[in-house]
Amino acid sequence: MEQRASTEALSRRPALENSIHYIAHTFSFLVTGEDTSGDFSLIHSHFRKDFMAPPHYHKLEDESFYVLEGEIQFHVGDKSFVVGPGGFIFLPRNIPHHFNLISETAKALMQISPAGFEVFFKEFGRPAESLELPPVPAINPRSEMFQKMHDRMIELGNVFMPEM
């Protein structure tokens, strides 16, 4: 049996030292692959409407969301689900998906299993200045950095599905 990265118990909550602003969102890394020997990561996610990822699928990991606040519409394959506070959704690898906020903002716990993809958010985010949502960017930064982000997503095993 593989040895864990740490045999110590871990307790973490959203704090500036473990949080980033990613585009118009705030992500707090509660546990990462470094903490779990790559088994999973868990991110406290504070989302803002209109800045969501385009349709895509992951070759290497599953995603799960437990919604804490707000309402999110998930599109998974040919199905659509509205998930509100207390609701959970599992997005299996290799199934195209995307999601949009129904409410102006939402909070959710996002689990990635196995861990690894969380590095994407860290690489393209910036240290959080507060735990609140950052100001809306004057222009969508994805348009300026799209090729770099796209290339890195491909490296991490993601496939964009623009026709979805």
C-alpha positions in Angstrom: 0.0 0.0 0.0 1.3 3.4 -1.0 2.4 5.8 1.9 0.4 9.0 2.2 2.2 12.3 1.7 1.4 13.0 5.4 0.2 11.0 8.3 -1.0 14.2 10.0 -4.6 15.1 10.1 -5.4 18.1 8.0 -7.9 20.9 8.8 -8.1 23.9 6.5 -10.7 26.5 5.7 -10.7 29.3 3.1 -8.0 31.8 4.0 -5.8 34.2 2.0 -2.8 31.9 2.2 -4.7 29.1 0.4 -6.8 31.2 -2.0 -6.5 32.7 -5.5 -8.6 34.9 -7.7 -9.1 33.1 -11.0 -10.6 35.4 -13.7 -13.7 36.6 -11.8 -13.9 33.8 -9.2 -12.2 33.0 -5.8 -10.9 29.5 -5.2 -9.7 28.3 -1.8 -7.7 25.1 -1.9 -8.8 23.1 1.1 -6.8 20.0 0.1 -4.6 19.4 -2.9 -2.9 16.4 -4.5 0.2 17.2 -2.5 -1.8 16.6 0.7 -3.5 13.3 -0.6 -0.7 11.6 -2.6 -2.6 12.6 -5.7 -5.9 10.9 -4.7 -8.1 14.0 -4.8 -8.3 17.8 -4.3 -11.1 19.8 -2.8 -11.6 23.5 -3.7 -14.1 25.9 -2.0 -15.3 27.8 -5.2 -16.9 31.2 -5.2 -18.2 31.7 -8.8 -19.5 34.7 -10.6 -22.0 34.5 -13.5 -20.8 34.8 -17.1 -17.2 33.7 -16.5 -17.6 29.9 -16.7 -15.5 27.3 -18.7 -16.5 26.4 -22.2 -17.9 22.9 -22.9 -15.1 20.3 -22.4 -14.3 16.9 -20.9 -11.6 15.5 -18.7 -9.7 12.4 -19.8 -8.0 11.9 -16.5 -10.2 12.9 -13.7 -13.8 13.1 -12.4 -15.3 16.3 -11.0 -18.0 16.6 -8.3 -19.7 19.6 -7.0 -21.6 20.1 -3.7 -23.5 23.4 -4.0 -23.4 25.6 -0.9 -25.1 28.8 -2.2 -26.8 29.8 -5.4 -28.1 27.8 -8.3 -26.0 26.2 -11.1 -27.2 24.6 -14.3 -25.0 21.7 -15.3 -25.0 20.2 -18.8 -23.6 16.7 -18.8 -23.6 14.8 -22.0 -27.2 15.2 -23.3 -28.7 15.9 -19.8 -29.2 19.1 -17.9 -29.5 19.5 -14.1 -30.2 22.5 -11.9 -28.4 22.1 -8.6 -29.0 24.4 -5.6 -27.9 24.6 -2.0 -27.4 21.1 -0.6 -27.4 19.5 -4.0 -24.6 17.3 -5.3 -23.6 16.4 -8.9 -20.9 14.0 -10.2 -19.3 14.7 -13.6 -17.5 11.6 -14.8 -14.4 11.7 -16.9 -14.8 11.4 -20.7 -18.3 12.9 -20.6 -18.6 16.4 -22.1 -19.9 19.0 -19.6 -20.1 22.6 -18.8 -22.1 24.7 -16.3 -23.6 28.2 -16.0 -24.8 30.1 -13.0 -28.5 30.8 -12.7 -27.9 33.0 -9.7 -25.5 36.0 -10.0 -23.0 34.2 -7.7 -22.7 30.7 -6.3 -20.5 28.8 -3.8 -19.6 25.1 -4.1 -17.2 22.5 -3.0 -15.4 21.2 -6.1 -13.7 17.8 -5.8 -11.3 16.6 -8.5 -10.3 13.0 -8.4 -7.6 12.0 -8.9 -5.9 15.3 -8.1 -3.8 17.2 -10.6 -6.1 19.6 -12.5 -6.1 22.0 -9.6 -2.7 23.2 -10.8 -4.4 24.8 -13.8 -6.3 27.3 -11.5 -3.1 28.0 -9.6 -1.1 28.6 -12.7 -3.6 31.0 -14.3 -4.9 32.6 -11.0 -3.3 35.3 -8.8 -3.0 35.4 -5.0 -6.4 36.4 -3.5 -6.6 39.9 -2.1 -9.7 39.0 -0.1 -12.0 36.0 0.2 -14.7 38.0 -1.7 -15.1 37.9 -5.4 -12.6 40.0 -7.3 -13.8 42.9 -9.4 -15.2 42.0 -12.8 -12.3 42.3 -15.3 -12.6 45.1 -17.9 -12.1 42.5 -20.6 -12.3 38.7 -20.3 -8.7 37.7 -19.5 -9.4 34.3 -21.2 -9.4 36.1 -24.6 -5.9 37.5 -24.0 -4.5 34.2 -22.6 -6.7 31.8 -24.4 -4.0 30.0 -26.4 -1.8 29.5 -23.3 -4.8 28.3 -21.3 -6.0 26.1 -24.1 -2.5 24.5 -24.5 -2.2 23.9 -20.8 -5.6 22.3 -20.6 -4.7 19.9 -23.4 -1.5 19.0 -21.5 -3.6 18.2 -18.5 -5.9 15.9 -20.4 -8.8 18.1 -21.3 -10.7 18.3 -24.5 -12.8 21.3 -25.6 -16.2 20.6 -27.1 -17.1 23.9 -28.9 -20.0 22.3 -30.7 -21.8 21.3 -27.5 
